[in-house]
Amino acid sequence: MTDTEDGYTRLQRGGLVLGPFLFVVVRLFVSPAGLSPAANAVLAGTLWIAAWWMTEAVPIPVTSLLPILLFPTLGVATVVETAAPYADPVVFLFLGGFLVALAIERWNLHRRIALGVLLRVGDDTRRLLLGFMLVTAFLSMWVSNTATAMMMVPIGMAVVAQVDAFRASGESAEPAAPDFELSPEPLAAGETELPRSNFGTALMLGIAYAASVGGVATIIGTPPNAILAGIAQSTLGVRIGFVQWMVFALPIAVVFLGVTWVVLITLLRPEVRTVPESHAVVKSQLEALGPMTRGERRVVAVFALVVSGWLLRPFVIEPVAPGVTDTTVALVGGILVFLVPVDLKRGEFLLEWEATTRVPWGVLLLFGAGFSLARLFQLSGLDRWIAGNLVALRGVEFVWVVLAVATLVVFLTEVTSNSATASLFIPVMASLGASLAVSPIVLMVTVSVAASLAFMLPVATPPNAIVFGSGYVSIPQMARVGFWLNLLGILFLTLMASLWFPIAWNL
């Protein structure tokens, strides 16, 4: 969920009070059989944290520091035990990935890649949409979803403007009957009104949705994936490597990206078949970048080294150096961008420390809080208490449990942070799996992937908010298309949990 622009909202004010209120109520009045004092304290603290995360009563990173304040004070664990998960290897895996991504952004390599691919897509509107979605999804596997969307939207708007110009002049090819009429709506006060078209709306939504779906494909693609990896390691002793996750998640991302494309061209059928000048628009933007710079070439080398390290580590590096992990590889890349020079005389390197102000440090704190809560669930016995109380669900068909979990998470993350949702629900899924006598990893993975399938509202994800701000998408349009994608995502996840998850995880 993104920050609102309406000041401190009623929801936030309510959440500010609700968190401490729930904490006090649970501490004083909730003492069911089998719940130890330590588990009661962790449950109370988790509800406080959840209320603040869900309502963003205070900034999410600030709430993420509460475990270090609350649980040592309550005597549940020491400061060292509570704070240690904030330095989980997954945190540094993401930090290394963030630093390499910043170097890619600094030298505009991601823009060159995007334009280079789009130049080869052609001028058919459906292929253009697919091309934009493929490029966006690929980039979001390595660069943050937000940065990818921010980079792709201006390119998309230039192509949409070309479509609008051809429609206005009557020079476009044979039109396709639109699925429904789109009436122009004004942007913010003082801005120029943009013409609405099915193609423009589909392209903007395609960019936003592809950024979310593409992030599923790699362990560093989106925070819920990393949260899953950290909690699986700490609670189940299961280490999820870069290659293992990619083998599992890339097919899911590719298939659902195709589903998303079909939904978009069905519900928002482009008014024109071709845009003859789209090639020229993309080519002019690519030419404006000029020849590849020394910085770009060296960023390519570092990026290739890191990706090769991740892909080859299980087969080539680990037999020789078993201590090398995916985190090690990420940090090699993260350090190299500060060491590889672009111009030694000027003291210019691929990345300067000043650029690290753009590292999402708050996300790293959120990771730590999620990992800390998962650890405290174990230390206090809260996980065993939850598992014992969920035994009654053992008679329920597993497919219905997966369907319910996927539905809850998909629609909840429309109005809450996907990272916070994952941090709260993944530890619970570990307990639920034990109660159902099934592998917890299936339910945990379901939560992780479902947290990335938020398509209905601008507040659901930053990419959704970015394309909404373009002026080509209205909330009703996003809600209509997003609702169908949410439903398809839930059904798709339920199907995958039955057919693909057991194969991918050797269950």
N, C-alpha and C positions, 0 to 999 in steps of 0.2 A: 504494500500500500504506500502511496506517495504522500508527502506532506500536503495538507490543504493550504489554500491561499486565503482562508477566511479567518485567520487568527486562531485563537485557542477555542476549539469547538466544544459544543455541549458533550459530545462523546468523550473527548479528552478529559474534560472536567469530571465527568462521571467516573471514568477509568481511574483518575487520580485518587479518588476517594474509595472506589471499589476495591482496589488492590490491598491497601492496609486493612480495610474492613473484612475482607475474606480471610486475611491472615489472622486477625484477632478472633474471628468466629471459629475457625478451625482449631486454633490453639486452645481456646477456652471451652468449646462446646462439642467438639468432634473427637470421640474416643472409642471407635468401634473395636470389637474384639480382634485381637491379633495385631493391632497397630501400635508399634512401640513408640515411646516418646520421641525418639530420633526420627522415625518415619513420619510421625505427626508434624514435626518441625519442618521436614523437607516438603511434605505435602502443602503445608500452609505457605511456606516460602515460594513454592512453585506456583501456587494460585495467585499470589501477589505479583510475581514476575510475569505470569501469563496475562493478567489483567492489564498491566502496563504495556506489555508488548503488543497486545491485540488492539488497544485503543491509542497507542503512541502518546500516552499521557505525558511522558517525558521522552526525550530522544531514545530510540532503541539501544544505541551503544551505552547510554548512561544506565538504563535498566539492566543491561548485560553485566554491570559491575556489582549488582545487588548480591549475587551468591557469595562473593568474597566478604561482603559486609555482614550478611545475615547469618550464614550457617556456622562460621566460627564463633560468633557471638552467642548463638543458641546452643553451642556445645556439640553440634552434630559432627564436625570434623575440624581439623586444624586449618590454619591459613594455608599452610603448604599443601595439604591434601585438596583444599578447595581451589587454590590458584594454579596448581600444577597443570590441570587440563587446558588452561589458557595458552600453554606452550606445547600443546599437542603437535606432533609432526605435521598433521593436516593443515594447521594454521600456517606453518612455514612453507608447505607445499603451495598454498594459495598466495602467500606473500611473494615467493619467487615468480609465480605465474603473473601476478599483478605487475611486477617490475618489468618483466619482458614485454608484457602488453603495453605498458606505458612507453617503452622505447619504440615499439611498433607504431603507436599513435603519434609519437613525436616526429617521426620521419615520414609520416603519411603513407607507410607501406600498405596499410589495410585499404586505403582509398585506391591506390594503384592496382591492387589485386582485384578489388571490386569492379573498377572500370574496365580492366583488362578482360575479365570474364564476360561482363555485359556487352562488350564490343563484339563478342562472338555469338551472342544469343540470337540475333536477328531482329526483325521488326514486327513479328506477329505478337499481338498483345498478350495472348495466353503464354507464349514462350517468354516474353519479357517478364511477366509476373513470376513465372517459375524461375527464371534466371535471377531475378532480384531475391527471391526467397532462398534459393540455393546458396547464393553468395552470402546473404545475411546469416543463414544457419551455419555455414562453414566458419565465418569470422567469429560468431558468438561461441564457437567451440573453444576459442583461444583468447579472445578479447571479451571484456564484460558486455553483457547484453545491452546495457545502457549506452555504452560508447559505440557499439555497432549500430544501434538504431539511430543515434544522433548523426553518425557519419552517412548512413544510407538514405535517410529521409530527404536531405537536400538534393541528392542525385535523383531520387524518385520524383521529387517535385518538378525537377527540370524536364523529365520525360513526360509527366502528366501535363505540364504546360504545353508541350508540343502536341499532345493529343487534343487538348482543348482548342489549340490554334487551328488544327486541321478540321475539327468538328465545326468550328465557327466559319471557316472559309469554304466548307463543303468539299475539300480536296481529299478527304479520307476515303478509304476503300469501303466496300459494301458493309453497311452497318448491321449489327445484330440487335434484335429487339431487346431492350433492357428488361430486367426482371421486375423492377419497380422504379418509379420516377423519384429522383432525388432533388428536392428543392434546395436552392442555395440558402445557407444560414450565415449570419454575420460572425466574424471573429470578434476578438475583444475590441472595446471602443477605440476608435482611431486607426484600426488596421483595415487593410483593403479586403473587400469581400472576394472570396474565391469561388469560381464556378465548381459545382459538384458534378461528378460523373461516376458511373459504376466503376470504370477502370481506375480512376484516381482513388476512390475509396478502397477498392480491392488491393491496389498496390500498397497503400499506406498500411492497411491491416495486415497484408502479407509480410511486410517488413517487421512489424511488431510481433506477429505470431511466430515467424521464423526465428527471430532472436530468442524467444522463449524456448521453442522446440529444439533449436540447435544447441542451446546450452546443456540440454540433457545428455548429449552424446559423449562428453568427456568429464572426467572427475573434477576438472578445474573450470568447467563451463558455467556452472551456476552454484551458489552456496549450498542449496540443499544436498547436492551430491557429496560435497566435502563433509557436511554434517553427518550424513549417513556413514561415510567411510570412517570418520573418527569414532562415532558411537558403536559401530560394528566391531571395531578393533578393541575398544575399552570394555564393552559388555559381553561380547560373544567370542572375543579372541580371533575374529575373522579379519584378515587383512585384505582390503580391496585395492588391487594395484591399478595403475593407469590402463594397461592393456586389458586386464580382466574386465574393467568397467566399460571400456570402449567396445569390446567384443559383444558385451551384453546390450549396451545402450544405443550404439550407433544404428543397428537395424530398427530399433523402436523409433528413433528420431527420424530416420529416412522414411519409414512407412507412414508415420503420422504427419510428416511434412507433406507427403503426397496426398493424404486425406485432406489436409488443410487447403491445399491448392485446389482440389476438386470442389470442396465446399465453397471456396471463394468464387470460382468461375461459374458455379451453379447459381448461387444466390446473388452474385453481382456480375452478371454476364457483361463483358466489355461491349460498349456501343460501337466500337470500330474493330475491324479484323487486324489491320496493320497500321503502323506508324512509320512511314518511309523515312522520316528525318530523325528518328530516334537514334539511329546509328551515328548520325552526324553530331547530335547532342552529346552522346557519350564520348565520341572521338575527340571533340573539342575540349571536353573536360580532362581527358587523359593527356592530350597534347599540352594543356595548360600546366600540367605537372612537370613537363620537361623531361630530359633524360634522367635515368636512375642515378641518384646521388651516391656518394661514397657512404654516407650514413645509412641509406636504405640497403645497400649491398651488405654492409656489415651486420645490420640487424637481421637480414635474411640468414646470414651465416650462423648467428647466435640462435635464432629461432629454429633453424634446421638442426642444430646441434642438440637443443633441448628436446625437440620432438623425437629425434632419432634415439636419444638416450632413454626416453620413456618407452618407446616401442621395442627397443632392443635389450633393455635392462634384464627382463626375465630370462632371456635366452643367451645373451653374450656377456653382460656385465656381472650378473649375480653369481654365476659359477666361479668367476675369478675373484670378485670382491663382494661377498654376501652382505656386507654392511651397507652397501650403496642402495638407497631406496629412491622412490619417485621424488621424495622431498629433497634428497641430495641433488638430484638432477635439476630440479626447479631452482634450488639455491645457486647452483653453478651458473645457470642462466641469469638469475637475478643479480649476482655479483659481477658477471662478465659485462653487463651493460654499463657498469660504472668503470670498467677497466679498459674496454676496447676503445681506442682513440679514433676520432674522426679527423681532428686537426691538432696534432701535438703542440705546434707552435702557439696556437691560441688556447691551448689547454681545454679543447672541446672533446667530450666523450659522448658515447651513444645516449647516456642519460646523466643528468646532473641531480644532485641530492635535492635541490629546490623543487624538482618535479614530483618528489614523493609526497608532497602535500595532497596530491590527487589520488594517492593510494587510499582505498576505502578502509581505513583503520577501524572504523566502527563495525564493519562486517567481520573483521578478525576478532573483535571483542565478542560479537554475537556467537561466533563459532565457539570461543572459549566458554561462554556461559552455557551453551548447549551441552558441550562435553562435560562441564563441571556438574550440571544437573544429572546427567546420565550416571556419572560416577557416584554422586550422592544418593541416587536411587539405590545403587548397589550397597554402598556402605551402611545406609540406614535400614535396609531391608524393605524399603517401600516397593521395590520391584517385585519381591516375593509376595507381599501383601496384595498388590494389584493382581498378580497372577492367580493367587488363591481365590480371589473374589470374582475372577472371570471364568472359573472352571465351568460354570453353568452354561457357557456358550459352546462347550465342547460338542453338544448335540446339533449345533447349527452347521449347515453345509458350508464348507470353507469358501465356496464361490460367493455366497451371500455376505460373508464377513468382508471379503475383499471389495465387493461392490459397495458395501456400506462405508468402508474406510475411504475408498477412492472418492465417493460422492461427498463425504464430509470434508475431506481435505481440499478437493477442487473448488467447492463453493465457499469454503471458509477463507481460502487464500485470495478470493476476489476482494476481500475487504481487510485482510491482514497481511503482514509481511510474510512472504513465502519462507524465508529463512527462520523466522520466529515460529511459524507453524511447524516446520520440520523439526526444530529443536525441541518443541514440546511433545510432538506425537511420536517421533521415532523411538524414544526410550519406552513409551507406553506400548508400542507395537512389539517390542522385545518381550515384554511381560505377557502380552496377549498371545503371542505365538507359543510361549511355553504353556499357557493354559489350554490352548487348542491342540497341544501335542503335534504341532507342525513346525516347520523351520521358521523361526522369527524373521529371517532375512527376507522372505517373500513379502511380508506385511511392511517391513521397514523400507524396502525398495519401492513398494507401492506408494507409501507416503512421500518418499523422495521425489519420484517422478510426478506424482499428482500435484505436488506443490508448484511445479513449473507449468501446469496447464490452466492458467488463469487468463481467459480471453474476453470476458464480458464487459469489464469496466475500465475506464482510464486509471482509476486509483489502484488497480490490481497489480500492475507492474510498471516500472519506469518506461519500457518501450511502448506500452499502451498509452501512457500519458504523453509521450513525445509525439506519436502519430496523431493523437487527438489534437494536440497543439498546432499541427500543420494546417488545420482548417478544412481538410478534405474529408474528415470523418466526424459524424455526430454520435452522441451517446446512444440514441436508439439504434443506429446502424451497427455500432460495435456490440451492443447488447444482443441484437438479433442474431448476427453471425456467431458471436461468441457463445451464446447459449447452446446452439447446435454443436459447436466444437467442444464445449464442456461435456455435453452428453456423449458425444462420440468418443471423447478422451476417456471418460469413465468406463464405457463399454469396452474400449480397446484395451485399457489397463486390466480390466477384469479378465478378458480373454487371454492376454499375455501372461497374467499370473497363473493361469491354468495350463497354458501350452508352452510358453517360451521360458518363463522364469525357472521352472524346474530343470530344464535342459541347460540353461546358461549357468546356473549355480550348482550343477551336479547334485540335485536333490533327489 
